[in-house]
């Protein structure tokens, strides 16, 4: 045995106690030590009947040793209640109703107990309901069950239907949070929904209208973000519904899960949870092309659609509202405005995952031809009804980003999505898709991958040059001359080409035949309302209801609008005229001086 090696063997065994191999010629190796765990994170507390529920996530550090337990403590003077467990939440019972307790939680490992979280006050209240009477259920999965693939990113990314019963007395509003713990010390929010009216007891599958959607953890997407864990094995996802004693006081867009939980911590009367699991099941035959679509949306700085895949299609789901400026610079308009669309789950755009050049081409002269990587549809250049009605860009109907609002008050592009593309260096789009055509082939930038100007064949306006980050065989390229993207489909289009009309649900008829305007811009939201402003040099006639006629003198005008939520939405949907509808907007029509130019209206779909 070589005795000179023994010190190093011994050193390796005690590396956590002392530095090894130290010499005066260099720094000593760092000492690795074990210590107490950190403070639990994201702590919230809610009151029940003689009890308090403490929710939390793991500390950012476990001290180098696995956490063995958590302890929640609620104190009121000399009175104290505790509960120990290994996971969140912890239920501290046998408390006195009407007394205010200060509650905190600590983590313990083999070395000892770490620091307690900041104390949060809670006042248990008596309830006429039985213990745990407030329940949350789903018809698609029982407690501890498996979430079907349709509700994950390997299916349609549909949000599941949920139902709740026995909410406590005094409930003014609900908030819903879906979360998971992907790794110790972190919480990921898949769904944040608040300002749900107290009269609501169910959410339908694919809900996008009830409540106000918050920002999930997977990028700038307001709405349900389907489970899409990249790690192996089943992951647990928790739906938690909070019954609130007062409405949520939050404004602005992009409100995240931690912000909502903080805002409702003092007003939570009770909460109900549902735990389900999901496992990745992406079909291997479609995995490569699905990855192309998934990776492509990372290039967008103006919005990110939710992507899910099955064996045949990638599903691009979004509200079709980009974060870049919209409607500015339009000189001919019918006064439609951009509102959120329901391109979610089963209504998402289907992009074929195995595109191939077909024996015959398919016409693309009306309606959507593809979807940009920010989730906004791309139309052909022509006005509705066909190219004989004119080119939208040449007629001045497009904004500075090559988009505008259509007859469903939907925002879409008719040419290269230049404002979206401006978020990256111009040569980025030589090798990364701008969007995806409905036949599954990529829509690339102005150039080939080598930087040369892209050649466009006389068939449909694309070429067969091999392009990274996209399927082989064919690709389209944007240009600044009509038809701007493509003139026909070289591959076999998805069923969405023929069924595109079913994806749109207009809330009103076009208020006016397109006419000339100047100075058009869209601003807001301010006070919750967006404002479309424009100037007309001549009088024009509009309709608000389809059966009226309003004459407007030459001048400057504003169209202000906002989506309804909470009790306002419930009241609007209760009207017989809105039977079967699920979302509504309030519109105000004003002069720039603030005078009403025609009566305000509520439109629903």
N, C-alpha and C positions, 0 to 999 in steps of 0.2 A: 504494500500500500504506500502510495506517495503521501507522506505526512505533511508535505507543504500545502496540500489541498484542503486539509482539515479546517483551517480557520475560515476558508471561504464557505465550506459546507455549513459550519456553525453559524457564520454570518447570515447566510440565506435563511436559516431557521429562525433567527431573531431580528430580522430586518425591521420589524415594527417597533423594536425597542431601542435600537441604537444605530448610528451610522456605521458603515463598513468601509474598509479599504482606504481610510483617510490618509492622505499624505500631504506634506507641506507644500507641494507643487501645484495643488488645485483645490477647488471647493469640495467640501464634504458632501456625500450623498444625503438627500433629505431624509428626515426621520418620519416614518409613517406611524401614526398613533390612532387608537380607537377613542371615541369620546361619546357623549350623550347625543341623542338625535336632536334635530332642529325643531322649530315650532311648527305645529300643523298649520296648513294654509287654507285660504278660502273658507273660513269658518262662518257659518250662518246658524241662527237659532230660531226656532219657531215654537209657539205656545200650543198646548193642547189642554185637555181636561186633566188637571193635576199632574201634568207632565210637560217636559220640554224636549224637543228633538234637535240634536246638534249635528249638522252636516259639516264635513271638512274634507280636505285632501291631504295627502302625505306631505311631510316636510321636504324641503329642498335637499336636505342631507339626512341620511340615517345614522351618521356618526361612524360609518365603517362597519356597522354590525346590523343585521336585520332587525327591523322593528317587531317586537313581540306582542305589543298591545297598545291600546289607546285608552285614556281615562277621561271622561267628561265629568265636570264638577259644577254644580249650581248651588250658590250660597245666598242666604238672606239672614244676616246677623249670625246667630249661633246655629240656625237651621241649615242643613246641608244635605244634598242628594248627590249620589255618584253612580256612574255606570261604566263598566269596563268592557271592551270588546276589541276585535282585531280589524274591523272595517267601519267605514261611515255608512249610515248615521248611527249615533248612539242615542238611546231613549232614556232620559232621566225621569223616573216616576216618583210617586209618593210626595209630590210637592203640594203646597197649599195654594188653592185658587185665590186669586186676588192679591197675592204677595209677589213683589218683584224680586227676581233672582238674578245674580250675576253669574253667567255661565262661561266656562273656558274648557279647553281640551289640551292634554299633554300626550306626548309619545314616549314609549319606553323601549329600550333595547337591553342587551346583556350588560351594558355598562351602567345603566341607570335611567333616570327620567330627565327629559329635557325641559326647556322653558315652556310655560303655559302660554296659550294664545291670549290676545287681549280679551278682557271680559266683555260679553255682550248681555244686555239686559233683556229679560223676558218675564211676562206676567201670565202664568197659567190662568185659564178661565174655565168655568163650569160650562158644560154643554149638555143639551138634551139628547144628543146623539150617543149611541153606544160607542165604547172605545174602538178606535180604528174604523168607525163607520164611514169615513170619507175614503172612498176607493177609486182607483184608476184602473181601467181594464182596456183590453183591445181584442177585437174579434180575430185578429191574425196571429196572436201569440199570448199564451198564458204566462203568469208569473214564473220566471225561471226557464221559460221555453225558448225556442229558437225563432228568430226573426226570419220569415221567408225571404228568399233571394230577391223577390220583386222590390223589396224595401231597402236593398243594399245597392252599392255601385256596380254590382255584377248583374243587376236586373234593371228595373225601370227607375230606380231611385225614388219610388213613390213614398210619400209620407204615410205612415199607417193611420188607420182610423182609430180613434180613442174615445172612450166614454167615461164619465165620472158621475158618482152619485153621493148623496148625503153630505154635501158641502156644509160647513158650519154656519149657524145663524150669524148674520151680520156681514156675510161675504159681499163685497162690492165689485170685485173683479178677480180674474184668474191670471196666472202667469205659468208658462210651461217651459221647462228646460230639459233637454236630452243631453246627457253627458256620459263620458267614459274616462277611465284613467289609463292612458296608454303606457305609462311608465311611472314608477314611484315619484311622487312630488309634483306631478303634472295633472291637470284636468283639461280635457278637450270637450268643447261644446259642439254638438252636431245639430242642435235645433234650439233656437231661442224665440219664444213667442210670448208677447205680453199684451196688456190692454184687451184681454178677452172678457167680454161682457158677462156679468154674473148670471144672466138668464141662459147662457150657453151651457149645455151639458154633454155635447158631442162635437168631435171634429171628424169630418168625412175624410176618406182617403184622398190624397193629393190636395189637402187643404192649402190654399194660398190666399184666401180672402178674409177669414176670420182672424182677428187680432192683428197686432203689429209685429212684423218679423224682425228679429235682431240678427246680429252678425255672428255667424258660427266661426269655428277656429280654422276652417280650411279656406282661407283667402277671402276676398271681398264679395261674399255671396250672402245675400239676405234671404234666408229661407232654410228649408230642410237640407242638411248635408248628409247623405246616406252613408252608413258605415262602409269604410273602404280601407281598413287597416292593412298595411303591407306585411305585417308580421304573421308568423304561422299560428295556427290554433284558433280556438274560439275566443272572442272578446265579449265582455259584458257591457251593455249599454243600459242606462237608467233614465226612464222618463219620470220626471217629478213635476207634479201639478201643485201650485201654491194657491190657496184660498186667501184673499187679501181683504183687510178691513177698510182699505181706501184705494182709489185708483193710483196706478203707478205714475209718479211725477218724473217723467223722462221726456226729453225732446231731442230732435236731431236724428240723423241717420247713422247707421253703423254702431248701434248700441250692442255691446257684447254680453256674454253670459255673466261674467263677474260683475259688470255694472248693474245688470238687472237684479242679481241676487243681493247686491249691496243695497239697492234702492228699496227692496221689499222686505229686508230683514226685520224692520220694526213693525211692519204691518201684516205679517203672515199669521193668520189665525190657525191654519193647519195645512198639512201637505199630504199628498198620496203619491206613492211611487209604483212603478212597474219595471222590473228587471228582465231583460231578454239578452240573448247571445247571438252572435253572428260570426260566420267563418267565410273567408274568401273562397270563391268557387269559379273564378274567371276561366272560361273554356280555353284550353291550350291552343286550339286551332285558330282562335281569334285574338290571342293575346298580343301578338306583334302589332297588328294594325290598330288594336285598341290602344296600345301604348303610344302609337303615333298621335292619335287624337288627344289622349290624356296629356301628353307632353306638350302638344302644340299650344294649349290654352295658357301655359305658363308664360308665353310671350306677350300676353295682353296686359297692359297697364290701365285699361279702361273698363274692367269688369271681367269676371270669370264664370263661365257656365259650369254647371255640375255635369260630370261625364260618367255614364255607366255603360256597360256593354253586356251583350249576350253573344251567342254564337254567330249571329248574322249582322247585328247593327251596333254602332256606338250611338248613344242617346245624348244629345246636347240639350240640356235643360236650363232655362233662364227666364227672367222677366223681360229680357230684350231692352233694358234701359242702360246704356253705357254711362260711364262717369264723365266722359268728355262733353264739351259744349254741344248743345243741340239747337237746331232751328235758326241759328244766326246766319244772316245773309240771304235768306230766301226772298225772292222778288215776285213770286206768283204762288198763291196759296188758297186752299179752301178752309183754312182756320181749324184744322184738326190739331190736336196736341199729343205729345208722347205720354202715355200712361203704361203702367205695368201690364204685361201680358201673361197669360197662363200657358207658358211653354214648359210645364213641369211634368215630371214622371211620364205617364203614358201619353201625354201630349207633347213630349219633347221631340225635337227633330231627329229623325233616324238617318244615320249616315252608314251606307253599306260598308262592311269591314273587309270584303273580298272583291274589290272592284276589278273589272276586266273590260276591255274594249268590246263593245257589242257589234253584232253584224250590221245593225242599222242604228242611225242616230235618233235621238228623241228631241222634239222641239222644245225650246225654252223661250217663249215669246210673251209670257204673261205670268206674273207672280214670282214667288221665291225660287231661287235657283241654288241656294246654299246658305251656309251660316258662317259668319265671321267668328274668330276664336274668342271674341268677347261675348258671344251669345246673341248677337244681333243678326237677324236674317239679312241676306243679300238678295235683292230682286234683279230681274232683267232691267234694261234701261227704259223700257216703255211704260207709258201711262196704262192704267187699268183698262183692259179691253183689247190691248194689242198695240203694236208699233204704229199702226195707221193713225193712232190718236196723238202721237208725238213722243219725243224723247224728253224725259223729266229733267235731265241736266240742261239740255239746250233751252228748255222752256223757263228756266230759272226757278224750278220748284224744289231744288235741292239746296241744303245748307252748305256751309263751308267744309263740312266733313263728308259730303256726298250722301247725306241721308235726309229724311223728313218723316213726318207723321202721316200714316195712311188712313184709310176709311174706317179702320177699327181703332183709331187713335193709337196706332202702333208705330214705333220707330223702326225704320229699316233703311238700309243702304240701297242705292241703285248703281253705284260705281265703286271704285277702290276706296276702302275705309281709311282714308288718309289720316284722320285724327287718331285713330287707333294705331296706325303704323308709325306715327310720329313718336311713339313711346320708345322706339328702338332705333339704332343706327340703320340707315337705309339698306346697307348690305346684309343686315340680319334676315330680311325677307327673301334674299336670294336662296337661302337654304332652310327657311322655316315657313310653314304655311300661314297665310293670312286668314284662311278659312277653309271650309270643306264644301265641295259641291254635293248635291243630293244624289249623285251617282257614286260617291265614295272617293273620287279622285281629289287631290289637294288643289287648292287655289293658292298659288305662290305670288311673289312680288313681281316687279317689273323686269327682273333679270333672271338669267340662268344661274346655276350654282357657281359658275366661274366668273360671274360678274358681267358677262356680255349681255346685251339686250336680248330678251327672250324672243325667239321666233314663234310665230303663231301660224298654225296651219290653216288652210282654207276650209277645213271641215267644220271644226267647232271653236277654233281659237286657242288651241293648246299645242303641246309638243310632247315627244316621247323621251326627252332628255332625262337621264336618271337623276333623281333628286333625293338628297338625304332627308330623313325625318318624314318621309311620305311613301306611300305604296308605289311600287314600280309600274311601268306601263304607260302612264300618261299623267299630265298635270296641266292645269290652266294657269294663265298669268294675267294679272291686271294690267290695263293700259289706260291712257287718257283719251282714247278715241272709242266711239261706239263700236261694238257692244260692251266695252269696258271690262268685262270679265269672261263671258262665254256666250256663244251664239246658239249652241245646242249641246246635248249631252253625248259624249262618246261612249260612256258606260250605261248600264241599266239603272235607271233612277229608283230610289226607294219609293214605297207607296205614298210617301208624303207629297210627292209631286202632284199626283192626282187628287190627293185628299187634303190639300193645303187649306181649302176654304173652311174645313171643319175645325181648324186650329184657331180661327179668328172669331171673335164674338163682338161685333160693334155695339157700342153703348148708345149711339145716336146716328142719325143720318148726317151726311156732310152738311154743315151749316150754311154753306154758300158755294156757288160755282166758282172755281178758281179765278182770282182777279189779282191785279197788280198791287203790290204794297212796297214799302221801304222801311228800313230801320227795324226789321224784325229781330227779336232776341227773346231768349227764354232764361229766366232767372229764378232763384229760390232753391229750396223752399225757405220762405220768410214767414214766420208765424204759422208754419205748417203748410203754407200755400205756395205753389209755383205760379209764375206769371209770364204769359206770352204777351209781348208788347209789339205793336206795329203801327204804321202810319199809312193811311190811304189818301191819295190826292183827289179822289172822287167819291161820291156817295155809293153805298153798296147795300144790298138787301140780304139779311140773314134769316135763318129759322132756328128757334131754340127747341121746339117740340115736334117739328115736322108738319104741324098743321097751322102754325102761325107765320107771320111775315113781319119782320122788323126792318125799317129803313134807317140806315145810319148815315149821317152826314160825313163829308170829308173831314178827316182829323185823325187824332191818335187815340188808340184804344188798348185796353188790357183784357185778357182772359185769365182769370185766376181760378185755380182748381186744386183740390186736395182729396185724397182717399178718405172715406169714412171708416171709423173703427169704434170699438166699444159699444156703448148704448146708442150712439148716433147710427151706427150701422144696423143694429138690431131693429131700431125704429123704422129705418128706411126699408128694410127687407120685410117688415110686417105689413107693408102696404100691399093691397091686392094686385096692383100693377107690377109689383116686383116679385110675385110668386115664382119660385123656382130659381131665383137669381141668388148670387152669393157675394158680390162685391159692388160697392157704390162709390161715386165721386160727387162732390159738390162743386158746381161751377158758378162763378160770378162774372158778369160782363160789365165792364166799367170804361169810362173815358179816362185818360191819364190825369184828368183833374179830379177824379174820384167819384164822379156822378154815375149812376146806374144807366147803362145803355139799353138793357133789356132785363127781364126778371131773372133772378138766380134759379138754377135748376139742379136737381139731383138725378144723375144718370146711373143705372145699374146694369149689370150683366150676370 
